[in-house]
Structure formats: structure tokens, C-alpha cells
Amino acid sequence: MVFVVIDGLDASGKSSQAFRLANALRSQGNSVCMCFHPSEDNFFGVEAKRFLYAKGKSAHSAAAFFYMLDVVRSILLFSWRRYDYVVFVRYLMGTSYLPWPLYKIAYHFFASIVPTSNFMFFLDVTPKEAYRRILQTRRRYEMFESLEELEVTRQKALSLVSTGKWTIINADRSIFDVEKRIMESLLAG
């Protein structure tokens, strides 16, 4: 089983790349399990999503807290051994939405107890590009989807991914360039 993580800011292309990767892997005869967070099939994921649309500092922390519980739930419940590839969309970077210095403590705590991989991709999109994509594709905005929040969250996330096994990919590039970089990394690994 190969464990793959695709993470990044809102509108970085995580879901698009996960679907493209899964389709490519399935076309080669591989079985693929995909896990998206926040998920909609359990209390933690539903609450995380609900708090993403709320306002205030307590909603900010609650969204991140429920998000992390949703990820841990997915890790504990999925029987991955029957799949060739498991692709997690949003994994550890949800901690970067927590306030300073809690985001670092939470990241290192979770990174020490959850599975990691040599195939952890951080899709690095500039806040300006992420915000442009958000304005183009969404009718309703989450609390972290302002230009200011995207800038703060990106700084925190980049400080976290620089300390681990992450491959940082420029996600301002075309969807095809990002896909090619992910596939090259998987084939080289």
C-alpha cells in the first residue's frame, strides 16, 4: 500500500489533483481509496465544515479542532491494506489554521502519531492566486478564504512543511504541470 497526501491552501487544486491521480492510478489497474477532509459522513467532519462558515475566534479554533478529529477518525476507521494506494486530501495542514503558537504544537503532535509518507505533497499557491480562484468558483466563502487569512495560513503552512518529508509543488502553475510533478515524484519513489 502506498500512502499519498495532497495538502495545501484553499483553492490550491488539492481535490482536482487527487481525482487526476486516482484516475491515472486506476487506469494502470491499481485500487485507490480516497479520503477528503472535512468529510461529510461523520459528526466531526460535518461540525468542522459548519464552523468554517461561522465567525469569531472560537469558531476558528472549533473548525480546526473538529477537522483534526475528522482526520484521526479516517485514519482509525479505514482498512487501507486492501488498496494499492490511499490518497488523503487535507491531512496535517489543517493545523495551520490554529493560532500561533498552537499550530506548531498541534502539527508536531499529530505528525508524531499519524502515518506519514515519502509522498506528501504541499500544493503551494500564492494567496493572490488562491483568492482569485475562490472568487471565481465559490458563492459562499469560508472564514479562512479572505486574502489576509490566506496569507497568514500560507506562512504558517510553509513553516510546517519545511520541517518534514513534504514535497512542495508550485500550484500557481497549470493543472497539468502540477499533475506531472506529482506523478514524477511517485514514479521516482
ZIVENVEN-V512648 format. One record per helix or strand. SS is the DSSP state (H for helix, E for strand). FROM is the first residue (numbers start at 1). TO is the last residue. If there is no record, write none. Layout:
ss=[SS/SS]
from=[FROM/FROM]
to=[TO/TO]
This chain:
ss=[E/H/E/H/H/H/E/H/H/E/H/H/E/H]
from=[2/14/32/43/57/80/85/93/102/120/127/147/166/175]
to=[8/27/36/52/77/82/89/97/113/124/137/161/170/188]
